[in-house]
């Protein structure tokens, strides 16, 4: 029984940047109350660790008292929420991922130019809610081909998307949009995060040489869930876990060639804990990928 660690894996730039910002705020504001609006990143282990260190996570502006520090999460926030904080005696620190911020700017720019925005994404995700709030009357959020009917009737379109989607499914939906609507434009730079797409491609390529995938990440992490889904679609048994403690002997039965990867918001130390448990408790041999 063997396993290998997939490359690339783990933190993307946006997550690393957001967590460095939180660490700086904690270091430089030892006597202030620190709040994060939404989860700083979608990782249960990281959020719980910061909570134990005194960080409060909230989704209500009114819960943040005057004089406190509030950090906007990597997923971005709505312009209404931003303005509510800016009009108060609160120190604001913005940890929004630069790529997410770019999509916010694109929505504003294309709306001003008269384009209707077809936005590929999960409407319940924090990132999507923030983006849609920039121009809610001018965006149609779609996840499937059936959703496209709701976008009919406009003169010209631009297609944008959530940054953490399944690259392969998104490409397919984009092709269907082009075949269905005239006068459709796509931004020159792909909005799916490169870290997300490169990790997805690595999973797809590795699936031919492993019969099981362990993806380390949280259930509310879009990019982590997509890694698991891609592994499954390629025929590999797959599981998404927050940490090594969730892995069971029963799930490992029949796994001879195992691959471990991690979502863009999962820290490397969780990967190493998983590798250690596989070696010491389950008898797996670690090999080069």
C-alpha positions as CSV (number, residue, x, y, z in Angstrom):
1,X,0.0,0.0,0.0
2,X,1.5,3.3,-1.1
3,X,0.7,7.0,-1.2
4,X,2.1,10.1,-2.6
5,X,1.6,13.8,-2.1
6,X,0.3,15.7,-5.1
7,X,1.9,18.9,-6.4
8,X,0.7,21.6,-6.6
9,X,-1.5,21.7,-3.5
10,X,-2.5,23.9,-0.6
11,X,-2.5,27.6,-0.1
12,X,-3.1,29.9,-3.0
13,X,-1.8,33.5,-3.0
14,X,-5.1,35.0,-1.9
15,X,-5.4,32.7,1.1
16,X,-1.8,33.1,2.1
17,X,-2.1,36.9,1.8
18,X,-5.3,37.0,3.9
19,X,-3.8,34.9,6.7
20,X,-0.7,37.0,6.8
21,X,-2.9,40.1,7.1
22,X,-4.7,38.5,10.1
23,X,-1.4,37.7,11.8
24,X,-0.2,41.3,11.3
25,X,-3.4,42.7,12.8
26,X,-3.2,40.4,15.8
27,X,0.5,41.4,16.3
28,X,-0.1,45.1,15.9
29,X,-3.4,45.4,17.9
30,X,-2.9,43.4,21.1
31,X,-5.4,45.4,23.0
32,X,-8.2,45.8,20.4
33,X,-11.1,43.5,19.6
34,X,-10.5,41.8,16.3
35,X,-13.4,40.8,14.1
36,X,-13.5,39.1,10.7
37,X,-16.5,39.6,8.5
38,X,-17.4,36.1,7.2
39,X,-14.8,33.4,7.6
40,X,-11.3,34.7,6.6
41,X,-10.9,31.6,4.5
42,X,-13.1,28.5,4.2
43,X,-11.2,26.2,6.4
44,X,-12.6,24.9,9.7
45,X,-9.3,24.2,11.4
46,X,-7.9,27.7,10.6
47,X,-11.1,29.4,11.7
48,X,-11.2,27.5,15.0
49,X,-7.6,28.3,15.7
50,X,-8.1,32.0,15.2
51,X,-11.2,31.9,17.3
52,X,-9.2,30.4,20.2
53,X,-6.7,33.3,19.7
54,X,-9.4,35.9,20.3
55,X,-10.7,36.6,16.7
56,X,-14.5,36.9,16.4
57,X,-16.2,35.9,13.2
58,X,-19.4,37.6,12.3
59,X,-21.9,38.2,9.5
60,X,-23.6,41.1,11.1
61,X,-22.2,44.6,10.9
62,X,-24.0,45.6,14.1
63,X,-22.1,43.0,16.1
64,X,-18.8,44.9,15.6
65,X,-18.4,47.6,18.3
66,X,-16.9,51.0,17.8
67,X,-13.2,51.1,18.2
68,X,-12.7,47.5,17.0
69,X,-10.8,46.2,14.0
70,X,-12.7,44.5,11.3
71,X,-11.1,42.4,8.6
72,X,-12.9,41.7,5.3
73,X,-12.4,38.0,4.3
74,X,-10.6,36.8,1.3
75,X,-13.9,36.2,-0.5
76,X,-14.8,39.9,-0.5
77,X,-18.0,41.6,0.7
78,X,-20.8,43.6,-0.8
79,X,-20.5,47.4,-1.3
80,X,-23.4,48.0,1.1
81,X,-21.6,46.2,3.9
82,X,-18.4,48.0,3.1
83,X,-20.1,51.4,3.3
84,X,-21.7,50.5,6.6
85,X,-18.3,49.9,8.2
86,X,-16.7,52.9,6.6
87,X,-19.3,55.2,8.2
88,X,-18.3,54.1,11.7
89,X,-15.5,54.5,14.1
90,X,-13.9,51.1,13.1
91,X,-10.5,50.2,11.8
92,X,-11.0,48.5,8.4
93,X,-8.5,46.0,7.0
94,X,-9.3,44.5,3.6
95,X,-8.0,41.0,3.0
96,X,-10.1,40.4,-0.2
97,X,-8.2,38.2,-2.7
98,X,-7.0,40.5,-5.6
99,X,-8.5,38.2,-8.2
100,X,-11.9,38.4,-6.5
101,X,-11.5,42.2,-6.3
102,X,-10.9,42.2,-10.0
103,X,-14.2,40.5,-10.7
104,X,-16.0,43.1,-8.6
105,X,-14.4,45.8,-10.7
106,X,-15.3,44.0,-13.9
107,X,-19.0,43.8,-12.9
108,X,-19.0,47.6,-12.3
109,X,-17.2,48.4,-15.5
110,X,-19.3,46.1,-17.8
111,X,-22.5,47.3,-16.2
112,X,-21.6,50.9,-17.0
113,X,-20.9,49.9,-20.6
114,X,-24.4,48.3,-21.0
115,X,-23.5,44.6,-20.8
116,X,-25.7,42.2,-19.0
117,X,-23.5,39.9,-16.7
118,X,-23.9,36.2,-16.9
119,X,-22.1,35.1,-13.8
120,X,-21.2,31.4,-13.4
121,X,-21.2,30.5,-9.7
122,X,-22.9,29.1,-6.6
123,X,-25.4,31.8,-5.4
124,X,-24.9,30.7,-1.8
125,X,-21.2,31.2,-1.7
126,X,-19.7,34.3,0.1
127,X,-17.7,35.3,-3.0
128,X,-20.7,35.2,-5.2
129,X,-23.0,37.1,-2.9
130,X,-20.4,39.9,-2.7
131,X,-19.9,40.1,-6.4
132,X,-23.7,40.0,-7.2
133,X,-24.3,42.9,-4.8
134,X,-22.3,45.2,-7.0
135,X,-25.1,45.3,-9.6
136,X,-27.9,42.9,-8.5
137,X,-30.3,44.1,-11.2
138,X,-27.8,43.4,-14.0
139,X,-26.5,39.9,-13.1
140,X,-27.9,36.5,-13.8
141,X,-26.2,33.8,-11.7
142,X,-26.0,30.4,-13.5
143,X,-24.8,27.0,-12.6
144,X,-26.3,24.8,-15.3
145,X,-27.4,25.0,-18.9
146,X,-31.1,25.2,-17.7
147,X,-30.3,28.4,-15.8
148,X,-29.4,30.2,-19.1
149,X,-33.1,30.8,-19.9
150,X,-33.2,33.4,-17.2
151,X,-30.5,35.5,-19.0
152,X,-32.5,35.9,-22.3
153,X,-33.6,39.2,-23.7
154,X,-30.5,41.5,-23.5
155,X,-28.6,43.1,-26.3
156,X,-25.1,42.2,-25.2
157,X,-23.4,40.0,-22.6
158,X,-20.2,39.5,-20.7
159,X,-19.5,36.2,-18.9
160,X,-17.7,36.3,-15.6
161,X,-17.4,33.5,-13.0
162,X,-16.6,32.6,-9.4
163,X,-12.9,32.1,-9.0
164,X,-12.9,28.6,-7.5
165,X,-15.1,26.7,-9.9
166,X,-14.5,23.4,-11.7
167,X,-12.4,24.4,-14.7
168,X,-13.7,21.7,-17.0
169,X,-17.4,22.2,-16.2
170,X,-17.0,25.9,-16.6
171,X,-15.4,25.6,-20.0
172,X,-18.4,23.4,-21.1
173,X,-20.9,25.9,-19.8
174,X,-19.1,28.8,-21.6
175,X,-19.3,26.9,-24.9
176,X,-23.1,26.5,-24.4
177,X,-23.4,30.2,-23.6
178,X,-21.6,31.1,-26.9
179,X,-23.9,28.8,-28.9
180,X,-27.0,30.3,-27.3
181,X,-26.4,34.0,-27.1
182,X,-25.2,36.5,-29.7
183,X,-22.8,39.3,-28.8
184,X,-21.1,37.6,-25.9
185,X,-17.8,38.9,-24.5
186,X,-15.3,37.2,-22.2
187,X,-12.6,39.2,-20.3
188,X,-9.1,38.7,-21.7
189,X,-7.8,37.2,-18.4
190,X,-9.4,34.0,-17.1
191,X,-11.2,34.6,-13.8
192,X,-10.8,31.1,-12.5
193,X,-7.8,31.4,-10.1
194,X,-4.6,29.8,-11.6
195,X,-3.9,28.1,-8.3
196,X,-7.4,26.5,-8.5
197,X,-7.1,25.4,-12.2
198,X,-3.6,24.1,-11.8
199,X,-4.6,21.9,-8.8
200,X,-7.6,20.6,-10.7
201,X,-5.5,19.7,-13.7
202,X,-3.0,17.9,-11.4
203,X,-5.8,15.8,-9.9
204,X,-7.1,14.9,-13.3
205,X,-3.7,13.8,-14.5
206,X,-2.9,11.9,-11.2
207,X,-6.2,10.0,-11.3
208,X,-4.8,7.5,-13.9
209,X,-2.2,6.2,-11.4
210,X,-4.1,6.1,-8.1
211,X,-7.3,4.3,-7.1
212,X,-8.2,6.6,-4.1
213,X,-7.9,10.4,-3.4
214,X,-7.8,12.1,0.0
215,X,-8.6,15.8,-0.4
216,X,-7.8,17.9,2.7
217,X,-10.2,20.8,3.0
218,X,-13.5,21.9,4.5
219,X,-16.9,21.1,3.3
220,X,-17.7,24.8,2.6
221,X,-14.6,25.2,0.6
222,X,-15.6,25.4,-3.1
223,X,-12.2,24.7,-4.5
224,X,-11.6,21.7,-2.2
225,X,-15.0,20.2,-3.1
226,X,-14.2,20.6,-6.8
227,X,-10.9,18.6,-6.3
228,X,-12.9,15.7,-4.8
229,X,-15.5,15.9,-7.5
230,X,-12.9,15.8,-10.3
231,X,-11.1,12.8,-8.7
232,X,-14.4,11.0,-8.4
233,X,-15.3,11.8,-12.1
234,X,-12.0,10.2,-13.1
235,X,-12.9,7.0,-11.4
236,X,-11.0,7.3,-8.2
237,X,-12.6,6.7,-4.8
238,X,-12.4,10.1,-3.1
239,X,-13.0,11.7,0.3
240,X,-12.9,15.3,1.6
241,X,-11.7,15.6,5.2
242,X,-10.7,18.5,7.5
243,X,-7.8,16.7,9.1
244,X,-6.3,13.3,9.6
245,X,-8.5,12.4,12.5
246,X,-11.5,11.9,10.1
247,X,-9.8,9.2,8.1
248,X,-11.0,5.6,9.0
249,X,-9.7,2.2,8.4
250,X,-12.9,1.2,6.7
251,X,-12.6,3.9,4.1
252,X,-9.0,2.8,3.3
253,X,-10.0,-0.8,2.6
254,X,-9.0,-1.7,-1.0
255,X,-6.8,1.4,-1.5
256,X,-3.5,0.3,-2.9
257,X,-2.3,3.5,-4.6
258,X,-3.4,6.6,-2.7
259,X,-3.0,10.2,-3.5
260,X,-3.2,13.1,-1.1
261,X,-3.9,16.7,-2.1
262,X,-5.2,19.8,-0.3
263,X,-7.5,22.6,-1.2
264,X,-6.3,26.2,-1.6
265,X,-7.3,27.1,2.0
266,X,-5.8,24.0,3.7
267,X,-2.5,24.4,5.5
268,X,0.5,22.2,4.7
269,X,0.8,20.9,8.3
270,X,-2.5,19.1,7.9
271,X,-1.1,17.3,4.8
272,X,1.9,16.2,6.8
273,X,-0.3,15.0,9.7
274,X,-2.2,12.9,7.3
275,X,1.0,11.5,5.8
276,X,2.3,10.6,9.2
277,X,-1.0,8.8,10.2
278,X,-1.0,6.8,7.0
279,X,2.6,5.7,7.6
280,X,2.5,5.0,11.3
281,X,-1.1,3.8,11.9
282,X,-2.2,2.3,8.6
283,X,1.1,1.0,7.3
284,X,1.3,2.9,4.0
285,X,4.6,3.6,2.3
286,X,5.2,7.2,1.1
287,X,6.6,7.4,-2.4
288,X,7.4,10.2,-4.8
289,X,4.5,11.4,-6.9
